[in-house]
Amino acid sequence: RNFKVGDVATLDVLLNKAVPFHFTVFGEDGFTKISELTANNFAINLLKNNVFQDQATKDTVLGAIAELGSGGSGKYGANATFDSTGVWQLEVTYGAGKQVFEREFNVVVSLPSDGPKSRGIV
């Protein structure tokens, strides 16, 4: 998948502040939740200002993806802590390139007084 700024919803976030993200993984039927996956089951694309980031940067910015809750929830999450300003794009895929999460983050030093903004397609 080729990322382009503006393809997905953009969320304004603060520099060096953990941002949680979460998603659900469904099976081929689109209904059955897939549980008991580990971080190794996911592939991650991370871009900053439309430039793919290397593994060292991914390891610095992203926490390990883990299943949330108990009982085979099929819901997963992690935190992202962006260490420089700019527009970052995050894509998580599972299996044969099945996208399970995509979001764009506008990393800023300070947020407007009325809080973070989400722009675009949600």
Salt bridges, closest charged atoms under 4 A:
ASP7 OD2 - ARG1 NH1 3.54
ASP12 OD1 - ARG119 NH1 2.78
GLU102 OE2 - ARG1 NH2 2.86
ASP114 OD2 - LYS117 NZ 2.77
